[in-house]
Amino acid sequence: MSRIKLLPLLAILSALLLLAVPASAQEEGIIQGQLVNKTADGDSVDKVPVTLKTFVGQAEQGSKEMATDQEGKFQFNGLATGSNYSYQLVVTYQTAEYDSDTIVFNAGETTQSVTMDVYDATDKNDKLSFHASQIEVYVGQGRLEVIERYLITNEGDTTYIGSQPIPGDGRNSTLKFNLPSEADQGSMQFSDTLMSCCVVLDSNNVHDTMAVIPGQKVVVFSYQVPYKSSEYTLSKSFTYPVTNLALLVEDKGASVSSDTFVGGQPVQYNNTSYIQYIAKDVAPGTPVTFTLSGLPQATGQALKWGGIAAAIVVLGVGLGYPLSRRRRVAVRAEAPAHADRRSELLTKLAKLDDDYEADLLDKAEYTARRTAIKQRLIGLNQQTGKQNRA
């Protein structure tokens, strides 16, 4: 066969190969959706910017943006549907950011539909409360390990975006947690619901800057408090009303006296013995004080404590949220590896869904934890965007 006759044959074969390319490579995927404002008599969802982020594996590979129509609808066309592609929708509505679950196209699928709930934003916090709070105290040689757990409730139908800028930072504080004056901030650890990008530490306070959407959110953090004598008084207050407050002191022989708490019943959780005290309806700003007596003298030994990874259920509320033990320094000083953190969060989200499908979680816990992870992803996206614009 001559070279002249071979060339048309190769052209025909090439055309046939192009026709055989799977639909995913031809980018026929469609993601369509609608924003729904869940606030009663809420504002319009017309002309709201919607960003679609594309990921290949775990790496972000660009984004597209469009605005919603009068009904809050949007549609992205020409998307790759291969198994290594995934997508995420990000919506900024009245300064609060919302994101979708990870979107993928299964084999044979070319269209995915998404409904995203948004809410009017508010700078009023009258619907926020600490529905339940729990203080755990673990006794060591010369140091106390204190774990604070919160079930935060937004009972309204608006998203709280804060009203007071944090001095030296500029962002609004949405959740503020007061620390005892002697707390060692360098020893702090945070649960997955407090992201390094969105947490600010100042004098005796922890600020979260993420918007608080309607519903519930679990927050956990810990710190150490040094002491020098056999008696120590811990005093703190809360920035929001606390409906149910529990104090659990590890039972190592120290006695507790307090005008705030009542009870003093021995209990056991996760193979650890505690003395449990209860307080009800603590008003914002009210000092919560208790004194520990009979503490062991400091010997320089490392504090040993445990049981925080497992849930401790007090007052009928599950407040067991694992702490991120890798972070033992002030969070603002740490630059997170965004791609790794995003991959970790997506993995946690998938496992959470699997556990719920397997009936390992009740709906309330599943919803609270899923919302928390999604809020962390939103915060990570915000931080990534700021660094990219810098």
Backbone torsions as a table, in degrees:
resi	resn	phi	psi	omega
1	MET	NA	133.2	-177.8
2	SER	-77.7	161.4	178.2
3	ARG	-62.6	-33.5	-178.7
4	ILE	-64.9	-40.3	-179.5
5	LYS	-75.2	-27.2	-177.6
6	LEU	-69.9	-35.7	-175.2
7	LEU	-61.9	-45.7	176.5
8	PRO	-62.1	-35.0	179.2
9	LEU	-64.4	-42.7	178.1
10	LEU	-63.8	-36.5	178.6
11	ALA	-64.3	-40.6	179.0
12	ILE	-65.3	-43.6	179.2
13	LEU	-62.3	-40.4	179.2
14	SER	-63.1	-40.5	178.4
15	ALA	-64.0	-40.0	178.6
16	LEU	-64.7	-39.4	178.4
17	LEU	-64.0	-38.9	178.2
18	LEU	-63.6	-37.3	178.2
19	LEU	-67.5	-25.5	-177.4
20	ALA	-86.8	-2.2	-179.8
21	VAL	-63.3	132.6	-178.7
22	PRO	-63.1	159.0	-176.0
23	ALA	-59.1	-32.4	-177.8
24	SER	-60.4	-38.7	-179.9
25	ALA	-72.5	-24.0	178.3
26	GLN	-83.5	-1.1	174.5
27	GLU	56.2	61.9	-179.9
28	GLU	-102.2	5.6	-176.1
29	GLY	-71.1	148.5	178.5
30	ILE	-131.0	130.4	170.3
31	ILE	-117.3	114.5	-179.8
32	GLN	-118.5	150.9	-178.0
33	GLY	-163.3	-177.7	-179.3
34	GLN	-150.0	137.5	172.3
35	LEU	-87.7	136.8	177.8
36	VAL	-124.6	117.8	177.2
37	ASN	-80.9	113.9	-176.3
38	LYS	-87.1	-0.5	176.6
39	THR	-79.0	133.1	178.8
40	ALA	-59.1	128.9	-177.7
41	ASP	54.3	37.7	-176.9
42	GLY	-72.5	170.0	-178.1
43	ASP	-70.8	170.1	-178.0
44	SER	-67.6	151.1	173.6
45	VAL	-108.9	24.9	176.9
46	ASP	-81.8	140.5	175.3
47	LYS	59.6	35.5	175.7
48	VAL	-88.6	128.9	179.2
49	PRO	-69.3	133.2	177.8
50	VAL	-123.6	127.8	178.8
51	THR	-109.5	132.9	175.1
52	LEU	-109.7	116.4	178.4
53	LYS	-96.8	137.5	-179.7
54	THR	-107.7	134.3	177.9
55	PHE	-124.7	135.4	170.6
56	VAL	-112.0	112.2	-166.7
57	GLY	67.4	-123.0	177.0
58	GLN	-108.1	3.8	-176.4
59	ALA	-95.6	130.2	177.1
60	GLU	-72.5	131.9	-174.5
61	GLN	-120.8	30.0	177.6
62	GLY	116.8	177.4	-177.4
63	SER	-152.2	161.2	173.8
64	LYS	-126.8	153.0	179.8
65	GLU	-136.7	143.1	173.9
66	MET	-151.0	172.0	178.9
67	ALA	-110.9	150.3	179.0
68	THR	-73.0	160.7	174.1
69	ASP	-88.9	-169.5	-175.4
70	GLN	-62.7	-25.0	179.4
71	GLU	-95.5	7.1	-179.4
72	GLY	79.8	14.5	-176.6
73	LYS	-91.2	154.0	178.0
74	PHE	-151.8	162.4	179.3
75	GLN	-156.0	128.4	175.4
76	PHE	-108.4	128.1	-178.1
77	ASN	-112.2	170.4	174.1
78	GLY	66.7	42.4	-177.0
79	LEU	-102.8	142.6	175.2
80	ALA	-69.9	140.2	-176.5
81	THR	-114.5	13.6	-179.5
82	GLY	-63.5	158.8	-175.2
83	SER	-66.2	-20.1	179.8
84	ASN	-91.1	2.8	178.7
85	TYR	-100.4	140.9	171.8
86	SER	-143.1	163.0	-173.6
87	TYR	-138.9	155.9	175.0
88	GLN	-143.6	134.4	176.7
89	LEU	-94.5	136.2	177.9
90	VAL	-127.8	126.9	-177.5
91	VAL	-124.7	128.7	172.1
92	THR	-105.8	114.3	-176.7
93	TYR	-124.9	113.9	-179.3
94	GLN	53.3	47.9	176.5
95	THR	74.4	-10.8	176.5
96	ALA	-92.6	140.8	-177.2
97	GLU	-105.1	136.4	178.8
98	TYR	-126.0	144.6	175.6
99	ASP	-132.8	159.3	-179.6
100	SER	-90.0	170.5	166.9
101	ASP	-66.4	166.0	174.5
102	THR	-64.4	133.5	-177.7
103	ILE	-110.3	128.6	177.2
104	VAL	-132.7	157.7	174.3
105	PHE	-103.7	118.3	174.3
106	ASN	-76.5	168.0	-177.1
107	ALA	-55.4	128.5	178.4
108	GLY	86.5	-7.4	-179.3
109	GLU	-91.4	141.7	175.9
110	THR	-128.0	-7.4	-178.2
111	THR	-134.9	133.7	173.7
112	GLN	-126.9	137.5	180.0
113	SER	-115.4	137.6	-175.3
114	VAL	-134.9	135.1	170.5
115	THR	-112.3	127.3	-178.5
116	MET	-118.0	125.7	177.2
117	ASP	-85.4	135.1	172.7
118	VAL	-130.1	169.2	-177.6
119	TYR	-140.0	151.8	170.1
120	ASP	-59.9	145.3	178.1
121	ALA	-89.3	150.6	177.9
122	THR	-141.7	150.0	173.4
123	ASP	-103.9	12.0	178.0
124	LYS	-101.3	133.1	-175.3
125	ASN	-108.2	20.2	-174.8
126	ASP	-68.9	-14.1	179.0
127	LYS	-96.2	0.1	-179.1
128	LEU	-94.1	143.0	175.6
129	SER	-155.0	158.2	168.6
130	PHE	-90.5	93.4	-176.5
131	HIS	-59.0	-38.2	176.3
132	ALA	-147.5	141.7	176.0
133	SER	-138.8	147.7	-176.0
134	GLN	-138.9	128.0	176.5
135	ILE	-111.4	121.8	177.1
136	GLU	-111.6	135.9	-179.5
137	VAL	-123.5	121.7	177.2
138	TYR	-110.0	129.1	-171.2
139	VAL	-93.4	125.7	175.5
140	GLY	-125.4	-175.0	179.7
141	GLN	-82.3	101.4	178.0
142	GLY	81.9	-2.8	179.9
143	ARG	-144.6	145.9	172.5
144	LEU	-109.3	138.2	170.8
145	GLU	-100.2	122.0	-178.2
146	VAL	-114.7	127.7	175.6
147	ILE	-115.5	128.0	176.7
148	GLU	-113.8	129.7	179.8
149	ARG	-121.7	139.6	-177.0
150	TYR	-135.0	137.1	166.1
151	LEU	-108.0	104.8	-173.6
152	ILE	-95.9	131.8	-176.6
153	THR	-120.1	128.9	168.3
154	ASN	-107.3	101.7	-174.3
155	GLU	-83.3	-3.7	-178.6
156	GLY	-87.9	-171.2	175.7
157	ASP	-120.1	29.5	174.7
158	THR	-129.2	156.0	178.8
159	THR	-92.0	126.4	-178.5
160	TYR	-84.7	124.4	-177.0
161	ILE	-112.8	6.4	179.0
162	GLY	83.3	165.8	-179.8
163	SER	-139.0	-16.5	-175.9
164	GLN	-113.1	115.5	175.6
165	PRO	-65.1	144.4	177.9
166	ILE	-80.1	125.1	-179.6
167	PRO	-56.4	133.1	178.9
168	GLY	81.9	-6.8	-179.5
169	ASP	-119.4	-45.3	177.3
170	GLY	97.0	-26.4	178.4
171	ARG	-78.3	154.8	178.6
172	ASN	-75.2	141.4	172.1
173	SER	-84.8	123.4	178.8
174	THR	-101.2	-36.2	175.2
175	LEU	-130.0	129.6	-178.0
176	LYS	-125.1	128.4	-179.8
177	PHE	-119.7	122.4	179.2
178	ASN	-82.2	139.9	178.0
179	LEU	-110.3	153.1	171.1
180	PRO	-59.5	149.1	-174.9
181	SER	-61.9	-25.8	-177.6
182	GLU	-92.2	2.5	-176.5
183	ALA	-62.1	136.5	177.6
184	ASP	-86.8	100.9	-176.2
185	GLN	-66.3	-26.2	178.2
186	GLY	-68.0	-14.5	-180.0
187	SER	-96.3	4.6	-170.9
188	MET	-70.7	144.4	173.0
189	GLN	-128.0	150.5	-174.9
190	PHE	-130.6	148.5	174.0
191	SER	-75.1	172.0	-178.5
192	ASP	-64.1	-14.7	-177.7
193	THR	-86.9	-2.7	174.2
194	LEU	-117.4	106.3	-174.7
195	MET	-89.0	144.6	-178.7
196	SER	-60.3	-30.6	-179.5
197	CYS	-70.1	-22.0	-167.1
198	CYS	-121.0	6.8	-179.6
199	VAL	-108.3	135.8	178.1
200	VAL	-127.1	131.3	175.8
201	LEU	-105.5	130.7	169.4
202	ASP	-131.5	-162.7	-175.1
203	SER	-60.3	106.2	175.0
204	ASN	61.2	26.0	178.7
205	ASN	-140.8	147.3	168.8
206	VAL	-114.4	124.0	179.0
207	HIS	-110.4	135.3	167.8
208	ASP	-105.8	137.5	-177.7
209	THR	-108.8	3.7	180.0
210	MET	-79.5	143.3	178.2
211	ALA	-61.7	146.8	-178.7
212	VAL	-106.7	107.2	-178.3
213	ILE	-82.9	161.9	177.2
214	PRO	-57.3	145.3	-178.6
215	GLY	118.6	-153.7	-176.1
216	GLN	-123.3	153.2	-178.4
217	LYS	-145.9	135.2	178.4
218	VAL	-101.0	131.5	177.2
219	VAL	-127.9	135.6	177.9
220	VAL	-136.3	136.5	171.2
221	PHE	-149.8	163.4	-179.5
222	SER	-139.0	161.3	177.0
223	TYR	-157.9	165.9	176.9
224	GLN	-110.3	148.7	178.5
225	VAL	-127.6	118.5	177.8
226	PRO	-78.0	149.3	173.4
227	TYR	-138.8	156.8	-173.6
228	LYS	-119.4	-10.4	-179.0
229	SER	-130.0	-178.1	-177.8
230	SER	-78.9	-2.0	179.5
231	GLU	-131.9	137.6	179.7
232	TYR	-144.8	136.1	177.1
233	THR	-109.6	123.8	178.4
234	LEU	-106.2	130.0	-179.2
235	SER	-133.4	136.5	177.1
236	LYS	-155.1	174.5	176.7
237	SER	-141.8	175.8	-177.5
238	PHE	-124.4	147.4	-178.4
239	THR	-87.7	-14.1	177.8
240	TYR	-126.8	157.1	177.1
241	PRO	-62.3	139.6	179.3
242	VAL	-111.2	116.7	-178.8
243	THR	-73.8	-48.2	-178.6
244	ASN	-129.9	123.7	-178.9
245	LEU	-125.2	128.4	178.5
246	ALA	-120.1	142.3	173.4
247	LEU	-119.1	123.5	177.1
248	LEU	-118.6	117.3	178.8
249	VAL	-110.2	123.7	178.8
250	GLU	-55.9	130.1	-174.5
251	ASP	-81.8	89.2	176.0
252	LYS	-122.8	25.1	175.4
253	GLY	100.5	-12.5	179.0
254	ALA	-74.6	142.2	177.3
255	SER	-98.1	155.7	-176.1
256	VAL	-124.9	133.4	172.0
257	SER	-129.2	141.1	-176.3
258	SER	-163.3	144.0	171.7
259	ASP	-91.1	-8.4	-177.9
260	THR	-90.4	-42.7	-171.4
261	PHE	-101.6	153.6	173.2
262	VAL	-125.7	163.1	177.4
263	GLY	114.7	-115.7	-175.2
264	GLY	93.1	36.5	-178.4
265	GLN	-92.6	136.2	175.2
266	PRO	-71.3	133.3	178.4
267	VAL	-138.9	166.7	178.4
268	GLN	-137.6	128.4	176.2
269	TYR	-132.8	132.9	175.5
270	ASN	51.8	43.2	176.4
271	ASN	65.2	19.8	175.6
272	THR	-121.0	135.0	-179.5
273	SER	-90.7	135.4	179.7
274	TYR	-132.7	161.9	163.7
275	ILE	-107.3	125.4	-171.5
276	GLN	-107.4	135.1	177.7
277	TYR	-128.7	153.8	-174.4
278	ILE	-131.6	144.4	170.6
279	ALA	-138.1	151.3	-177.3
280	LYS	-124.8	144.6	170.2
281	ASP	50.3	63.6	178.0
282	VAL	-86.2	123.1	-177.0
283	ALA	-77.7	152.9	177.3
284	PRO	-58.4	137.9	178.7
285	GLY	82.1	-8.8	179.6
286	THR	-72.8	125.2	179.1
287	PRO	-63.8	132.3	173.8
288	VAL	-110.1	116.0	-170.9
289	THR	-130.9	139.3	171.0
290	PHE	-149.1	150.0	-177.3
291	THR	-115.6	130.6	175.1
292	LEU	-101.3	127.5	178.1
293	SER	-120.3	154.8	-179.8
294	GLY	77.8	28.6	179.6
295	LEU	-74.7	147.1	177.3
296	PRO	-68.5	147.3	179.8
297	GLN	-73.6	150.3	-178.8
298	ALA	-65.6	134.8	178.3
299	THR	-126.6	-1.0	-177.4
300	GLY	86.3	-0.7	179.1
301	GLN	-73.4	150.6	178.1
302	ALA	-69.6	142.5	177.6
303	LEU	-70.8	129.9	178.4
304	LYS	-115.5	125.8	-179.4
305	TRP	-151.9	164.5	-175.9
306	GLY	-162.0	-177.5	175.1
307	GLY	87.6	3.6	-174.6
308	ILE	-79.6	-23.4	-176.6
309	ALA	-71.7	-26.4	-179.7
310	ALA	-92.4	152.3	-177.5
311	ALA	-70.0	135.3	170.3
312	ILE	-111.6	117.1	-173.7
313	VAL	-103.4	115.1	177.9
314	VAL	-128.9	147.2	179.0
315	LEU	61.8	21.6	178.9
316	GLY	73.9	13.9	-177.3
317	VAL	-122.1	130.8	177.9
318	GLY	-82.0	112.9	-179.5
319	LEU	-117.9	22.5	-178.4
320	GLY	-87.7	98.8	178.1
321	TYR	-120.9	124.5	-176.6
322	PRO	-58.9	142.3	175.3
323	LEU	-89.0	149.4	175.6
324	SER	-84.4	93.9	-173.0
325	ARG	-74.1	-9.1	179.4
326	ARG	-72.7	-23.2	-175.8
327	ARG	-101.8	104.7	179.6
328	ARG	-116.7	8.9	178.7
329	VAL	-117.1	169.1	178.8
330	ALA	-57.1	130.3	-169.6
331	VAL	-65.4	-30.7	-176.9
332	ARG	-68.6	-20.1	-179.7
333	ALA	-83.6	-4.7	-174.8
334	GLU	-106.6	129.1	176.1
335	ALA	-96.0	110.2	-176.4
336	PRO	-73.1	149.6	172.3
337	ALA	-84.2	99.1	-167.3
338	HIS	-62.7	-41.2	-178.6
339	ALA	-63.9	-42.5	179.4
340	ASP	-66.2	-41.7	-178.9
341	ARG	-66.0	-40.1	179.7
342	ARG	-64.1	-42.2	178.2
343	SER	-61.2	-41.4	180.0
344	GLU	-64.3	-42.4	-179.4
345	LEU	-66.4	-41.0	178.6
346	LEU	-64.8	-36.4	176.6
347	THR	-64.9	-42.7	178.2
348	LYS	-63.2	-38.8	180.0
349	LEU	-64.0	-43.0	179.4
350	ALA	-64.6	-42.2	179.7
351	LYS	-65.8	-38.3	178.3
352	LEU	-61.3	-43.5	177.7
353	ASP	-61.7	-41.5	179.4
354	ASP	-63.8	-42.4	-179.8
355	ASP	-64.2	-38.0	179.1
356	TYR	-67.8	-42.3	178.5
357	GLU	-63.1	-29.3	179.8
358	ALA	-88.3	9.4	178.7
359	ASP	62.7	31.0	176.6
360	LEU	-89.4	-11.1	-180.0
361	LEU	-132.8	144.8	172.3
362	ASP	-81.2	167.1	-171.7
363	LYS	-64.7	-37.6	-177.4
364	ALA	-63.9	-47.1	179.9
365	GLU	-66.1	-41.8	179.6
366	TYR	-59.2	-46.7	-177.8
367	THR	-64.6	-43.6	-178.9
368	ALA	-63.7	-44.4	-177.9
369	ARG	-70.9	-36.9	179.8
370	ARG	-66.8	-42.0	177.5
371	THR	-61.9	-39.3	-179.6
372	ALA	-62.9	-45.0	179.9
373	ILE	-64.6	-41.5	179.2
374	LYS	-63.5	-38.3	177.6
375	GLN	-64.9	-35.1	177.0
376	ARG	-66.1	-40.0	176.9
377	LEU	-63.0	-39.4	176.9
378	ILE	-61.0	-46.7	179.5
379	GLY	-61.4	-39.4	178.5
380	LEU	-64.8	-40.5	177.2
381	ASN	-63.7	-40.0	178.8
382	GLN	-62.7	-44.7	-178.9
383	GLN	-66.0	-41.2	178.7
384	THR	-62.1	-42.7	179.5
385	GLY	-62.5	-40.6	179.2
386	LYS	-64.4	-41.1	179.6
387	GLN	-68.2	-36.2	179.5
388	ASN	-67.7	-31.0	-179.9
389	ARG	-82.4	-16.3	-176.4
390	ALA	-69.8	NA	NA
